[in-house]
Amino acid sequence: MDSWKKKFAVIWSGQLFSILSSAIVQFAIVLWLSFETKSAEVLSFAMIAALLPQTLIGPFVGVFVDRWSRKRTMILADTFVAFCSAVLALLFYLDCVEIWHIYVLLAFRSVGSAFHNPAMEASVPLLAPESELLRVSGINQVIYSICNIAGPALGAVFMTSFDMTYVLMFDVAGALIACTSLLFVVIPNPGKKAEDEDRHVLREMKEGFNVVYRQPGLKWMMMLSIIVTFFLMPVATLFPLMTLNHFNGNAFEMSLVEVIWGVGMLLGGGILSVWKFKGRKTILINASYVVLGLTFLFSGVLPHSGFIYFVILTAIAGVSAPFFHGPFTSLLQIYIHSSYLGRVFSLLGSASMLPSMIGLAATGYIADTIGVANSFIISGAVITLVGLYSFFVKPIRLLEEGTRNL
């Protein structure tokens, strides 16, 4: 086995435990809040608490990710997340937990994730050869898909079998395993450029923005991905209502749709991880937009008796999703110098999460005024048009003929 593959095997083994344990705890917290409050508003606030800090501090975090040792950053971030889970476990053990405690600790966990995720993404091109970056992204998608499928199922089982104190300690154990695995791996830090000697946070944030702005192809891709996310997130939050209201489904059918989506993503990530794609990655990204948009559009026009077709379309959408994220991530890792990647990934994460906040806040209004099925139709049509338009944007077509590692 190649040296870089051994390093990734060690890192992925630890990250699998960490991501899975976080997925278990996250779903267990959602279930606990659902049973205790039976309030959609409480769940919305919990999701906002878990996402908003990453969105707000992301551009600042990227500056420090690029300054610091990326290995040390990941270890400290995982340790901080474990500490937050341990504090929440203690509150449950003392039987003094309040809803606001959960909001606050979810927000702190989000701060830890804001440092960990870009540090991990920015480390990949320092470890793997350029020709393997797309496959590495595919394997990452497989890991996340496995956790997205197994996390809710195990979270439900653990919550009904154990006290919440012990469920939360799974997250602590997962983080400790991830930190331990990183101790056995050497992650090189990118070479610093001459201008890095005179450091200033706002100036470095601007540099992260400018390095993307100077590459027209990447600039167009990021703008179009933000538009897609803006129309995707409201629909993503409406999947349960689509199953319940439009198709007159039940709890089993709701969970079936979630599992099918996860299985589709697992399959799509698996294809990317074994397929040595030689063509232009931008074609995969544009095509994934078109496929994803058409699945939403067709789902919205299905009759009330068409649930089985909704499941099939959801599976196709799940398969197509990694063909955007994986190639896009590898393109950033190829065309952006490693010393800027922390800032670029943080900036992209924040820009992508802002639509999530809007979609989450507007879900109820959209469902009541536009209608769930019409929301799928409108969002699907827009996403399809964006995908088709992307094929004709000259800077995107020329991207993979341009200068690398700006």
N, C-alpha and C positions, 0 to 999 in steps of 0.2 A: 504494500500500500504506500502511495506517495506520502511524503512528509506533510503536505498541506491537508491531505485527506485525514491523516491521523489527528491533526489538530482539530479539524472540524468535527470528527467523531467524538472527541472528548468534550468540545464545547456544546455540541448538539445534545449529547446525553444529559448534561447538566441542565441546559435550557429546556429540554422536554419536561423534566420534573418541575422546573420553576413555572413554566407557562401552564402546564396541566394543573398544578396545585392552585395557581391564581384563578384559573377558569372555574375550578371546583368551588373555591371560596366566593368568587363573584356571584355565581348562580345561587349558592346557599344563602348569601346575604339578600339577594332579590327575593328568594322564597320566604325568608324570615320576615322581610318587610311586607310582603304580600299577605302572609298569614296574620301578622300582627296589626296591620293598619287597613288592609283591603282598600288602599288608596292609590289610584293611578298617579295622582299628583306627587305623592311621596316617592314613588318609583322614578318619576321624571326628574325630581330634584336629586335623587341618588345618582342617576346617570349623568346629570349635569355636573355634580360634584366630582365624579370620576373622570370627566373629560375636560372641563373648563380650565383647570390649572395648566394642563399640558398645552392647551391652545394659547393661553396668555403668556406663559413664560418660554414657550418653545424657541422663538427667535433669539432670546438671550442665552438660553441653555446651549444652543449650538456653538456659540463663541467659546464657552468653557470646555465643551466636548473636544473641540479642535485644539485647545491649549493643553489640556491635561492628558495623562496616560489613559488610553481608552480601556485598557484592561482594569486599571484601578477604578475608573469611573463606573464600569459595569458592576464590579464587586461592591463598591460603596452604595450604588443605587439599589442593588438586590438586598443588601444588608438593611438599608433604610426601610424598604418595603416590608421586610420580615419584621423589623421593629414595630412598624405601624400595626401589622396583623397581631403581633404579640400583645400590644397595648389593648387592642379591641378584644382579644381573647381574655385578657385579665378582667376587663369590664364585664364581659359575659359571666366569667367565673364568680365575680363578686355580686352578680345580679343587680348591677346598677347602670346598665347601659341605657342610653337615651337615643332617640332618633338623631339628634344633632351630633352626638358622638360619632355615629356612623358616617354622617355627611363629612365631618371634619377629617376623619381618618381616611375616608375614600379620597378626599382631596389631597391629603399628604401622600398617599400611595401613588396618586397621579403625578405628583412632583417627582417621585423616584422613577416612574416609567418615562417621564419626559427626558431624563438623563440617560436611562438605560437603552432605549430603543435606537436613537440616533448613533450612540456609541457602538452598538452592535452592528448596525448597517454600515457605518463608516469604517469598521474594522475588516469587513469582508474582502475588499480589494487589496488589503495589506497582507492577506493570507492566501488567497486563491488566485490562480492565473486568470488572465482576462478571458480566455476561451471557455472557462468553466463558470463564469459569473451567473449566466442564465440558469444553468443547472442548479447552482447553489441556491438561487432564489426559489427555484421549484421545490427543493427539499425544505426550505423554510416554510413555504406554503403548505407542504404536507404536514409538517409539525404543528402548525397553527390549526390546520383542518382537523387533525386527530384530536387536539385539545378542545376545539370547538364542539366536536361530536361527543367526546367522552366526558368533558367537564360538566355540562348540565346533568347528564345521567348520573355520574358519580356524586355530584353535588346534592342531588335529590336523595340518593341512597344514604349518603353520609349524614345528611341533616335529619333524616328520619331514624337513623340508627345511633347517632352520637349527639352529645351536647354540642352547642355551637362553639364552646371553648375549644374542644378537640378538633372540630372541623377547621377552625382558623389556624390551629397549630400545623395543619398540613401545609399551609402556605409558608410558614416559617421553615419547615423541613425542606420544602422544595427550593426556597431561596438559598438555604445553607448548602444544599447539594450543588446548585448552580455556581455558587461562590467557590466551593472546593474544587470543582472541575476546572475553573478558570486559573487556579493556582498552578496547575500542571501545564499550562500553555503559555508560550511566549508570543505576545502580540506586539509587533513593531509599531513604533509611532512614526507618523509621516514626517519627512524632512521639512523643516521650517524655511519659509522664504525670507529674504533679507528684510522686507518691510515688516515682518512680524516682530522685530525688535522693539518698535515703537507701538505699544499695544494700547488700544482704547476700545471699550466694549461696543459703543455705537458705531465706531469706524469699522470694526470687524464684522458687525452685523451687516453694514452696508456692503462690505466686500463680498459676503456670502450671497447677497441679493444680486450684486453686479456680475458675479461670475456666471450666474444663470442668464442674466439679461444680455450679456455679451454673446451668448450662444443662441441665435434666433430659433433654432429647432427646439431646444429644450424649453425656451421661454414660451413658445406656442403650446408645447405639450403640457406644461404646467398650467397654463391658463385654461386649456380645454378640459384638463382633468378636474380643475376646480368647478367648472360649469357642470360637468357630469356628476360630481359629488353633490352639488347643490340640489340637483333633481333626483339623485339616487337616494339620499338619506331619508327624506320624508316617506318614500315608498318602502324603504327597508323597515321602517318602524310600523308600517301599516300591514305587513304580512299577516300577523295574527288576526287583525280585523277583516282582512280579505277572506281568510279561511272561515271565520265565524259568521260574518254578515253576508258576504256575497255568495259563498258556497254552503251556508248553513251547516258548517262543520262543528266538531266538538273538540275537546281537549286533546284527544288522541291524534286527530287529524292536524291540529296545530303543531304538535310535537313532531309529527311525521314530516311536515313541510320543513321544519328547522333541521331535522336530521338529513333529509334529502339534499338540502342546500349544502350542508357540511360534507356529505359524501361526494357531491359534485365537485366541491373545491378540492377535496382530497384527490379525486381522480385527475382533475386539471393540474394540480401541483405535481402529482406523480408523473404525468406525461412530460411536463417541463423538466423534471429531474433526470429523466432517462433519454430525452430526445435531444440530440446534438443538432439544434437548429442552425442552419447555415445562412438563412436569408436575413432580410432586414427586420429587426425587432419592432420597428414602428408599424409594420404591417400587422403583426400580432396584436399590438395595442389597439390600432384602429378597428380591426376586425372584432376584437372583444367588445368594444363599445357598441358596434352594430348588433352583434348577437345578443348582448345584454339588453339593449333597448328593445329589440324585437320581442324578446321573451316577456318583458313588461307589457308591451303594447298588446300582444296576443292574449296575455292573461286578463287584461282589462276587458276585452271583448268576448270572453268566454261566457256561455250561459250559466245559470245557477247550477245546472247539472254537470258542469264540466270540471269537477274537482280533479279527476284523474289526469286530465290534460294540464291542469295547473301544476300538479306534482311533476309531470314530465318537463314542463317549461322551467320550473324551478331548478330541476336537476341540470338542465342545459345552461341556465344562468350561472349556477355554481361552478360548472366546468369552465366557463368562459372567464370567470373573475381572475384566476391566477395569471391568465394570459395578458392582463393589463399590468398587474402589480409586479410580477416577476420581471418581464422585459423592461419596464420603466425603471425599476430599481437598478438593474444591471446597466442600463444606459447612463444613469447618473454616476454610477461607480466607474464607468469607462471614461466619460467625457469631462468629469469634474476631478480636479486634483485632490488627492486624499487629504491634504491639509485644509480643504474647504468643506469636506463632505458632512461633517457634524453640523455646520451651519445650514447647509442646503437641505439635509434631511429634516432638521428641526423646523426650518421655514416651511417646507412642504407639508409637514405634519400639522403645523398650526393653520396653514391656509386650507387644508383639507378638513380640519375639525370644525372650523367656523360654520360651514354649511350644516354640519351635524347638529350644532347647537340650535340653529334656526329650524331645521327639520324636526328636531325633538320638541321644541317649543310650539311649533305650528301643527303638530300631528292631529290634535283634536279638532282644530279649526278646519283643517283640510278635509278630514273625514266627514265633518258635519255639513260643510257648505258645498264642497265640490263632489263629494262621494268617493268612496274607496276605489271602485272600479275606474272611474274617470281619472283619478289621480294616477293610476297605473298607465292608462292610455296616454295622458299628457306627458308624463315623465318618460315613458318609453319612446314616444315620438321624438322628443327633444334629444334624448341620448342617442337614438339612431341617427338623427340628422347630424349631430356633432361627430359621430364616427364616420359617416360618409364624407362630411366636409373635411375631416382630417386627411383623407387620401389626396386632397387637392391643394393642401397647404404646402407651398414650395419649400419653405425652411424645414418642415418636418421630413419631406421627401429627401432632402439633401443632407439631413442630419448625420447619417452614418457615413458620409463622405467627407465630413468636416474635421476640424482640428480636435485632438483629444487632450484630456487632462488640462483644461484651462485653469 
